[in-house]
């Protein structure tokens, strides 16, 4: 972030950018738009957002993801401050950030509405938790260097 008064940009990342990351982007805008900007992307592209996610987001939150979002690749999003991976061991080496975490969510694609709604509830909760933590995160270059050191240590043990 270049200015203290600017909101950090958060990228929600999953493989196809068609379900979990799309829901997280929409819920980020809905519940935390005053604290951070939300975008989403994937490492592989799909032609549309998961229809069950679209339907259930409309039913539960009144959010029409198809009206404001579309699947996109990592290269299509602006520089971000925070990267949140949704799960499935997605590593985004070409997406620099000042802070990174993994939410480890299972993909609800092909599962029941109850599983989708459970996943949405978890994402909503984590978006609200992230919103509350934003002021405490070190979104500086010094914080990024610590993140890089942690990644290097983790890679040594794999």
N, C-alpha and C positions, 0 to 999 in steps of 0.2 A: 504494500500500500504506500502510495506516495504522499498522501496527506492524512493528517490525523482525523479530519472530519469526513473522510470517505469511508463508505461501508466496504468491508472485505468482500471479495468474490469467492464463492464456494462452488466447487465443481463436484457433482455427484457422478461417480463413474461405475459402470458395470460393463459386461462384455458387449451386449447388443444394444444398449441404450433404448430398450423398448418397454421396460417394466419397472423394476425397482428404482433405477436412477431417475426415470421420468416422474414417478410418484414423488420421490424425494425433492426433485426440482419444484414441482407444483406445490407440495406442502411447505417447502422452504419459502416460496413466494407468498403463500397464503398466511403462514403463521410467523414468519421471521423476516418478512420483507423490510421491516424497519431496522433490522440488525445486520443483515447481509444480503448480497445479491446472489441468486441461485442460477446455476446453469447445470446441464447434464451432458454427458457424452459417453461413447462406447469405444471399445477397441475394434469392434466389428460393427458394420452398419446393417440395420433392418430397414424395410421400406415403410413401416408404420409402427405406431405405439400399440402395445398389446391391447386388443379390444376388451378383454375382461377388466384390465386396469382402467381403461377409459370409462367403461360403463360404471364400475364401482366407485371411482373417484367422483363421477357426476352424482351418483346416488347418495354417497356419504357426505361429500363436502360441497356439492354444487360446482365443482371445478371441471371445466371442459378442456382437458389437456390437448385435444386435437385442434382447438382454436388458437392456442398460444405456443405449442411446442411441436417438435418433430425430432425423430432420431437423427443423431449426428455423430461424427467421429471426433476424436480428441483434437485433431488439427483444426476443426471448425469453431472451437470456442476461444474466447479471449484469454489472456494471461489471468491466472487465478492466484489467490492467496492461500486457500485451503482446499485440499483434495480429500474427499470422502469416498472410499471404495465401498461398494455394496456387499462384496463377498466374492466367492469363486476365484480367490487367489489372483485377482487382477493386479498386475504390477504395471505402473505407468511411468516408465523411465523418461519419456519425452514430455512429461507434464510437470514442469517445475512448480514448487509451491513452498510456502513458508511453514505450513503445518499439514500433517497428513494423518488420517486414521482409517481403520477398516471397521465397518459395521457388521460384517460376517452374516449377512442375511441370506437365507435360502431363497432361490427363485421360485415364486408361486405359479409360474406359467404352467398351464395344464392341470392345475389343482383346483379344489373347490373354492367357492366364494368365501367360505369361512376362513380358509388359509389366506386368501388375498386380503380379507379384512383384518386378519391378525397381523399380516405383514405391514399393512397401511398404518395400523395402530402403533406398531413398533417404530416405524419411520417417523410418524407424528411425534412420538415421545422423544426420539433422539434428535429431531430437528429442534424441539423446544429446549432440550438439554444443551445442544450446541449454541443456540441463541443465548442462553444464560451464561455459557462459558466464554463466548467471544471476547468480552472485555478482559478476561484473564489470560488469554492466549498470547504468547510472544510471537507476534507477526512482524518480526524484524529480521534483518539479515543474520544477526547473531543467533536468533532462534533457529533459523534455517541451517546454520552450520552445525548446531547440535543435532538436528534431525538427520543430517548427512552422516555425522559420526555414528549415530545409532544404527542407521541403515548399513553402514560399513561393518559394524560389529555383528549385526544380525547375519549378514552375508558370509562372514567368516565361519559361522557355525552351521551353515547349510550344506 
